[in-house]
Amino acid sequence: MPLISLYTNVKLDNAQEMLTARQLSTLASTQLGKPEQWAMVKVDAGQSMCFAGSDVPCAYLECKSIGLTDAQIPPLAAALSSLLQRQLHIDPARIYIEFASAKPQHWGWNGDTF
């Protein structure tokens, strides 16, 4: 926690995927004020996706974190969109982001929960 899952129709090679994952990890931990040792990122690039009936580059992100607050969401949405625009050339108007807050007892790690 936090967990960022990125799905995009932009094709990336392995190095680009890892760079994007690392950048998202750093961004999430910085924006949420959590140590990066707890951040996990999943990148699924080159997916068959369309947005508004078009296959122009688009993305869907899921952002989950223990204790995510409503106040944290707008700046996090802006930062995530900006990163994808800079790195993957995706128009922010073609990015959906779903945010979810988790209770510590609903998040498992190392055979236990937080």
Secondary structure, DSSP 8 states (H G I E B T S, - for coil): --EEEEEESS---HHHHHHHHHHHHHHHHHHHT--GGG-EEEEE-S----BTTB-SS-EEEEEEEET--GGGHHHHHHHHHHHHHHHH---GGGEEEEEEEE-GGG-EETTEE-
